[in-house]
Amino acid sequence: MAGRIELHLDRTEVGAVTASLCASCRTATLDYVHVAAEYRRLGFGRALVAAAVARAPSYRWTAPLPDGPVAQSFRARIAMRRPGQRCVHAGAVDLTR
């Protein structure tokens, strides 16, 4: 199951991150990070990633290589491994707790 964290400024969503966690193998995958174009390069993406990692700090975090030059540039700046084989366990942890 994926969890989602949203970042709002003045009641407007400016960014979000989703992640999948597996309690059985203690792995987490950063699935998606998005920051609205006018709010990029201000640290909001990094703050969203940090918020996700803070929800499961003892897990082994990975992030896939995204499509597109903007996403690839951001991914290159965060210190996270590429995922190996996806977790096969059915019981995942909800990130929104």
C-alpha positions in Angstrom: 0.0 0.0 0.0 1.3 3.5 -0.8 1.2 6.4 1.5 1.0 10.1 0.5 2.3 13.2 2.0 1.2 16.6 0.7 2.7 20.0 1.1 0.2 22.9 1.1 0.9 26.7 1.1 -2.0 29.0 1.7 -4.4 26.1 1.1 -2.9 25.3 -2.2 -1.2 21.9 -2.8 2.3 22.7 -4.1 3.8 19.2 -3.8 3.3 15.6 -2.9 5.3 12.5 -2.3 4.1 8.9 -2.4 5.9 5.9 -1.0 5.4 2.1 -0.6 6.6 0.4 2.6 6.9 -3.2 3.5 7.1 -4.1 7.2 8.1 -7.7 6.5 11.4 -6.9 4.7 11.7 -3.3 6.1 12.1 -1.7 2.7 10.6 1.5 1.4 10.3 2.8 -2.1 9.9 6.4 -3.0 7.3 6.1 -5.7 6.6 9.6 -6.8 7.7 13.2 -6.0 6.0 16.2 -7.5 6.4 19.9 -6.9 4.4 22.4 -9.0 6.7 24.2 -11.5 6.5 27.6 -9.9 7.7 26.1 -6.5 10.6 24.1 -7.8 14.3 24.6 -6.7 13.1 26.0 -3.4 13.8 22.9 -1.3 10.2 21.6 -1.2 11.0 18.3 -3.0 13.8 17.6 -0.5 11.4 18.5 2.4 8.9 16.0 1.0 11.4 13.3 0.7 12.7 14.0 4.2 9.1 13.8 5.5 8.6 10.4 3.9 11.9 9.0 5.3 11.1 10.4 8.7 8.0 8.1 8.8 10.1 5.0 8.4 13.7 6.0 9.3 15.0 2.5 10.0 13.8 1.1 6.6 16.1 0.7 3.6 14.9 3.4 1.2 15.2 3.2 -2.6 13.9 5.4 -5.5 13.6 4.4 -9.1 15.0 6.4 -12.0 12.1 8.5 -13.3 11.3 9.6 -16.8 11.9 13.1 -17.9 14.9 15.5 -17.5 13.4 17.5 -14.6 12.6 14.4 -12.5 16.0 12.8 -13.4 17.8 15.9 -12.3 16.0 15.9 -8.9 16.6 12.2 -8.5 20.3 12.7 -9.1 20.4 15.2 -6.2 18.8 12.9 -3.5 20.9 10.3 -1.9 18.8 7.2 -2.5 19.6 3.8 -4.0 17.9 2.4 -7.1 15.5 -0.3 -6.2 16.4 -3.9 -6.8 13.7 -6.5 -7.0 10.3 -5.2 -5.8 9.0 -6.4 -2.5 6.6 -9.4 -2.8 5.0 -9.2 0.6 1.3 -8.5 0.7 1.3 -6.6 4.1 2.5 -3.0 3.6 2.5 -0.2 6.0 0.4 3.0 5.5 2.7 6.0 5.4 -0.1 8.4 6.3 -0.3 7.2 10.0 
